[in-house]
């Protein structure tokens, strides 16, 4: 069953079957889930363990932390960066 359905609390649920993929084990993600994650073949997904279970996301928390740090440095050193750019 790959169709998405709404469960209690308004959350969406999809049943995924664990299957053999070459010499490994994996799950096949239905087209609807790939669209909602905005990913396609070859993209990376991140499995993050939360208090509510495993969250599957295309969002890289480490990259986001690096971008946040870069933005902070750019704000703090705006004048110096402007001089370097000239």
C-alpha positions in Angstrom: 0.0 0.0 0.0 1.6 3.2 -1.1 -1.3 5.6 -1.0 -1.1 8.4 1.6 -3.9 8.6 4.2 -4.8 11.0 6.9 -4.7 9.5 10.5 -5.8 10.9 13.9 -4.5 14.4 14.5 -4.6 15.3 10.9 -1.2 13.8 10.2 -0.5 12.1 6.8 0.7 8.5 6.9 2.0 6.2 4.1 2.9 2.6 4.6 6.4 1.7 3.1 7.5 -1.8 2.4 11.1 -2.8 3.3 12.6 -4.6 0.4 15.8 -5.9 -1.0 17.8 -3.4 -3.2 20.8 -5.2 -4.6 22.8 -6.5 -1.7 21.2 -4.0 0.7 17.8 -3.4 2.2 15.7 -0.3 1.6 12.3 1.2 1.1 10.7 2.5 -2.0 9.4 6.0 -1.6 6.2 6.8 -3.5 6.1 9.7 -5.9 3.9 11.7 -3.6 6.5 11.5 -0.8 9.3 12.4 -3.1 7.4 15.5 -4.3 6.6 16.6 -0.8 10.3 16.2 0.2 11.2 18.0 -3.1 13.8 15.3 -3.9 14.5 13.0 -6.8 16.9 10.2 -7.7 20.4 10.9 -6.5 19.5 13.5 -3.9 20.4 13.0 -0.2 17.9 12.5 2.6 18.7 12.7 6.3 17.2 10.5 9.0 17.1 12.4 12.2 16.2 10.7 15.5 13.7 12.8 17.4 11.7 12.3 20.6 8.8 11.2 18.4 10.7 8.7 16.3 12.8 9.0 13.1 12.2 12.0 10.9 13.1 11.8 7.2 14.1 15.1 5.7 15.9 16.7 2.8 17.1 19.4 5.2 20.7 19.1 6.2 21.0 20.4 9.8 24.8 20.6 9.7 24.7 22.7 6.5 22.0 25.0 8.0 24.2 25.5 11.0 27.2 26.5 8.8 25.0 28.9 6.8 23.7 30.5 10.1 27.3 30.9 11.3 28.3 32.5 7.9 25.4 34.9 8.1 26.3 35.9 11.6 29.9 36.6 10.6 28.8 38.6 7.6 26.5 40.8 9.7 29.2 41.3 12.4 32.0 42.0 9.9 30.0 43.8 7.2 32.3 46.8 7.0 35.5 44.7 6.7 33.9 42.5 4.1 32.8 45.5 2.1 36.4 46.9 2.1 37.8 43.5 1.0 35.3 43.4 -1.9 36.5 46.7 -3.3 
